[in-house]
Amino acid sequence: MIDITPDPVAFQIGSFPVHWYGICYAVGLAAVYLLLVREARRRRQDAELVGNAMIVVAIAALIGGRLYHVIDQWALYAPDPITAILPISRQADGSYAFAGFSGLGVPGGIITGTIAAWLLTRRHRVDFWTWADIVAPALFVMQAVGRFGNFFNQELYGPPTSLPWGIAIDCAHRVAAYPCEAFQLATTHFQPLFLYESVSGLVGAATLLWLARNRTARLVPGDLLLIFFVWYGATRFILEFFRSGNWTFFGVPTAQIVTVAFILVGLVGLWYRHGPGRPRPSQNDGHTDADSETDLDIDLDTDPDIDRPPGDRSPAGLGSPPA
């Protein structure tokens, strides 16, 4: 059993606390950047787009993730709605203090981040599906690293367990279903749902990277993102059965409804793009139709035997005049 109940604050710079949650997300973003640059170069895409695009997509994902979390956990923010917007909390004397950045709902971040990425590809006139395949493994990496922020915040845990990897949760971080009066701190440990999701992310990233290198003949551009939707959706759908205090819709956890939509989008997309009788998009390594036209124009301009008077053609050409 893991009896550590970590302090969410890693260290302080003056009076400013630096939280482990933020550190985990910063490390995750750094890993994502390195992977995106490597994959973009491997697919012969412009890696210079990664830096600025990451900022835009990350901001969009943060907004969507925060909005999803606030709706999910509105009971925590209803007494002080301003705490849903700013990283502050009310103190015992009625004042506010910096509380760190925490509380993100991954489904909301995926939705708004995907929309932002699509808009960026339109602006830069690059193929969305090719970049979707570049980004998909990185989404798993972000999930795998960032989820450890939940460990330091003592959140995203399941019911009590006797498994050797069960974690302790102090009384201040218990959900209403597991009060310390009924579930003693010294003897009760909980399912580390964040760990299960993190491991799923690591395995998912490795799987997508392997597919991208060993099954390219069978893949259509965009398949990796669709596989991510199915994989993440199935993982989150199963884990929601173990959570308490979920945001529900007519008694059904909203996260399960959203992740079922992810699964359906992924499965229907894969079926449609690989279905019998449907033309399969060509593997063009991200080159758009405009790129092909440009390549054709270059060939026409540089070929000495095309659209030239017979007397001007190369002597080696089929139309060379007799000597």
DALINCOR-V201571 format. One record per residue. N is the residue number from 0. PHI is phi in whole degrees, -180 to 180 (* if undefined). OMEGA is omega in radians with two decimals (NA if undefined). D_LAST is the distance of its C-alpha to the last C-alpha in Angstrom with 2 decimals. Layout:
n = {N,N}
phi = {PHI,PHI}
omega = {OMEGA,OMEGA}
d_last = {D_LAST,D_LAST}
This chain:
n = {0,1,2,3,4,5,6,7,8,9,10,11,12,13,14,15,16,17,18,19,20,21,22,23,24,25,26,27,28,29,30,31,32,33,34,35,36,37,38,39,40,41,42,43,44,45,46,47,48,49,50,51,52,53,54,55,56,57,58,59,60,61,62,63,64,65,66,67,68,69,70,71,72,73,74,75,76,77,78,79,80,81,82,83,84,85,86,87,88,89,90,91,92,93,94,95,96,97,98,99,100,101,102,103,104,105,106,107,108,109,110,111,112,113,114,115,116,117,118,119,120,121,122,123,124,125,126,127,128,129,130,131,132,133,134,135,136,137,138,139,140,141,142,143,144,145,146,147,148,149,150,151,152,153,154,155,156,157,158,159,160,161,162,163,164,165,166,167,168,169,170,171,172,173,174,175,176,177,178,179,180,181,182,183,184,185,186,187,188,189,190,191,192,193,194,195,196,197,198,199,200,201,202,203,204,205,206,207,208,209,210,211,212,213,214,215,216,217,218,219,220,221,222,223,224,225,226,227,228,229,230,231,232,233,234,235,236,237,238,239,240,241,242,243,244,245,246,247,248,249,250,251,252,253,254,255,256,257,258,259,260,261,262,263,264,265,266,267,268,269,270,271,272,273,274,275,276,277,278,279,280,281,282,283,284,285,286,287,288,289,290,291,292,293,294,295,296,297,298,299,300,301,302,303,304,305,306,307,308,309,310,311,312,313,314,315,316,317,318,319,320,321,322}
phi = {*,-104,-96,-74,-117,-69,-78,-66,-94,-77,-165,-125,-109,68,-98,-95,-82,-105,-91,-60,-57,-66,-63,-61,-70,-65,-64,-61,-66,-64,-64,-62,-60,-62,-68,-63,-62,-64,-69,-63,-66,-63,-93,61,-104,-78,-68,-66,-74,-63,-57,-66,-64,-61,-63,-65,-66,-64,-64,-62,-66,-63,-63,-65,-66,-68,-60,-62,-64,-64,-65,-61,-114,-59,-59,-75,-106,-56,-64,-137,-57,-64,-72,-77,-101,-104,-79,-131,-141,-81,-91,-61,-86,93,-83,-112,-140,-61,-115,86,-94,-158,88,-133,-103,-56,-56,-65,-65,-64,-65,-71,-65,-65,-62,-63,-64,-63,-64,-67,-65,-66,-66,-89,56,-119,-74,-62,-69,-64,-71,-61,-68,-69,-79,-53,-62,-66,-62,-64,-63,-60,-64,-64,-81,-63,-63,-69,-62,-67,-63,-70,-87,53,-143,56,-123,-108,-74,-57,-147,-106,-64,-64,-101,-63,-114,-84,-129,-71,-62,-69,-111,-79,-77,-59,-73,-130,-69,-65,-64,-98,-124,-61,-61,-72,-120,-107,-128,-126,-67,-83,-62,-61,-69,-62,-70,-66,-63,-60,-65,-63,-65,-63,-61,-62,-66,-66,-66,-66,-61,-65,-105,-121,-132,-64,-67,-102,-97,-103,-52,103,-61,-65,-67,-65,-64,-59,-57,-67,-63,-63,-60,-66,-62,-67,-59,-68,-66,-63,-65,-98,-91,-120,71,-71,-71,-118,-130,53,85,-104,-54,-60,-60,-70,-64,-65,-72,-63,-63,-59,-61,-65,-60,-65,-67,-64,-63,-66,-64,-65,-81,-120,-64,-64,83,-98,-65,-89,-59,-75,-83,-117,55,90,-73,-88,-60,-64,-63,-64,-65,-64,-60,-66,-62,-63,-63,-66,-73,-99,-81,-73,-105,-111,55,-123,-58,-54,-71,-96,-75,-62,-59,-83,-78,-68,-98,-64,-68,-66,-72}
omega = {3.14,-3.05,-3.14,2.98,-2.94,3.00,-3.13,-3.13,-3.14,3.11,3.13,3.01,-2.99,3.09,-3.08,-3.14,3.06,-3.01,3.08,3.14,3.13,3.12,3.14,3.13,3.10,3.10,3.11,3.13,3.10,3.11,3.11,-3.14,-3.13,-3.14,-3.13,3.14,-3.13,-3.12,3.11,3.13,3.14,-3.14,3.10,3.05,-3.11,-3.12,3.12,3.13,-2.98,-3.03,-3.11,-3.13,3.13,-3.14,-3.11,-3.11,3.14,3.11,3.11,3.14,3.10,3.13,3.14,3.13,3.12,3.13,3.13,-3.12,-3.11,3.10,-3.14,-3.05,-3.05,3.14,3.13,-3.03,-3.09,3.13,3.13,-3.07,-3.12,3.13,3.07,-3.09,-3.10,-3.14,-3.13,3.06,-3.14,3.12,-3.09,-3.12,3.11,3.12,3.12,3.11,3.12,-3.07,-3.13,3.14,3.13,3.10,3.10,3.08,-3.05,-3.13,3.12,3.10,3.12,-3.10,-3.09,3.09,3.11,3.11,3.14,3.14,3.12,3.13,3.14,3.13,3.07,-3.11,-3.09,3.10,3.04,-3.06,-3.10,-3.03,3.07,3.12,3.06,3.09,3.08,-3.04,-2.99,3.11,3.14,3.08,3.09,3.14,3.11,3.12,-3.09,-3.10,-3.07,-3.10,3.10,3.00,3.10,3.09,-3.12,3.08,-3.10,3.14,-3.10,3.07,-3.09,-3.08,3.08,-3.11,3.04,3.12,-3.06,3.12,3.06,-3.08,3.07,3.07,-3.10,-3.00,-3.09,-3.07,3.12,2.97,-3.02,-3.08,-3.06,3.13,-3.12,3.13,-3.13,-3.12,-3.01,-3.11,-3.04,-3.02,-3.06,3.07,-2.98,3.09,3.13,-3.08,3.11,-3.14,3.12,3.14,3.10,3.12,3.09,3.12,3.12,3.14,3.13,3.12,3.13,-3.13,-3.12,3.11,3.10,3.12,-3.11,-3.10,-3.01,-3.12,-3.07,-3.11,-3.10,-3.05,2.99,3.09,-3.10,-3.12,-3.08,3.10,3.13,3.07,3.08,3.13,-3.12,-3.08,-3.14,-3.13,-3.13,3.13,-3.10,3.13,-3.13,-3.08,-3.14,3.10,-3.07,-3.10,3.09,3.13,-3.12,2.95,-3.05,3.07,-3.03,3.06,3.14,3.11,-3.11,3.12,3.11,3.10,-3.12,-3.10,3.01,3.08,3.07,-3.11,-3.12,3.10,-3.14,-3.09,3.14,3.11,3.12,3.13,-3.09,-3.05,3.13,-3.06,-3.13,3.09,-3.14,3.13,-3.12,3.10,-3.09,3.03,-3.07,3.10,3.04,3.09,3.13,3.10,3.13,3.11,-3.12,3.13,3.12,3.11,-3.14,3.13,3.14,-3.13,-3.11,-3.09,-3.04,-3.14,-3.07,-3.05,-3.09,3.07,3.07,3.07,-3.08,-3.09,-3.10,-3.07,-3.12,3.11,-3.12,-3.07,-3.12,-3.11,-3.10,3.12,3.12,-3.12,NA}
d_last = {92.60,91.14,94.05,92.10,92.52,90.09,90.53,87.77,87.60,85.60,86.72,87.62,86.19,89.30,90.67,87.34,87.12,83.82,83.86,82.35,80.96,78.77,77.75,76.66,74.50,73.02,72.14,70.70,68.50,67.25,66.35,64.65,62.54,61.35,60.50,58.68,56.50,55.65,54.87,52.81,50.61,50.32,49.11,46.71,48.81,49.86,52.98,53.85,55.12,57.84,60.30,60.82,60.56,63.25,65.64,65.26,65.49,68.40,70.36,69.79,70.85,73.94,74.98,74.55,76.16,79.10,79.65,79.70,82.13,84.48,84.73,85.22,87.97,89.38,92.94,92.32,91.14,93.33,96.22,93.89,90.70,89.43,89.03,86.40,84.20,85.11,85.47,89.22,92.43,95.97,98.48,102.15,103.25,101.00,98.35,94.69,92.79,89.20,88.75,85.17,82.16,82.61,82.55,79.16,78.40,75.12,74.49,74.70,72.36,69.75,69.82,69.54,67.12,64.75,64.91,64.18,61.21,59.77,60.14,58.45,55.40,55.14,55.40,52.77,50.48,50.35,50.95,54.71,54.64,52.52,54.96,57.85,56.80,56.67,60.14,61.94,62.65,63.77,66.33,67.89,67.98,69.71,72.21,72.89,73.60,75.20,77.73,79.57,80.69,82.88,84.58,85.66,86.83,88.68,87.15,85.12,87.49,88.91,92.29,94.49,93.34,94.55,91.05,90.61,87.98,90.25,90.54,93.61,93.80,96.51,98.92,97.33,94.01,95.43,94.67,97.75,97.62,98.25,101.02,102.33,105.80,104.62,101.75,102.97,100.60,101.54,100.91,98.27,94.53,91.76,88.44,85.64,83.38,81.21,80.50,79.48,77.04,75.69,75.13,73.46,71.10,70.18,69.52,67.58,65.32,64.63,63.91,61.42,59.59,59.42,58.11,55.43,54.15,54.78,54.57,51.62,50.11,53.28,53.88,53.00,52.86,56.46,58.10,59.67,61.48,62.77,63.98,65.71,67.52,68.80,69.76,71.50,73.14,74.58,75.84,77.54,78.94,80.69,82.00,83.55,86.10,87.54,87.84,90.92,91.29,87.93,86.99,87.56,86.84,89.50,90.34,86.77,85.23,82.67,80.33,80.24,79.36,76.54,75.19,75.31,73.04,70.67,70.74,70.08,67.16,65.63,66.24,65.19,62.05,61.09,61.93,59.97,56.83,56.97,58.63,57.41,54.89,54.08,50.55,50.54,49.07,46.03,46.46,44.31,46.22,47.38,44.12,44.85,42.80,42.08,40.64,38.30,37.12,36.54,34.51,32.38,31.88,30.74,28.18,26.81,26.66,24.96,22.34,18.98,17.76,20.90,21.61,18.62,16.56,13.30,11.38,13.61,13.22,12.67,9.43,11.96,13.19,13.42,12.02,8.66,6.40,3.76,0.00}
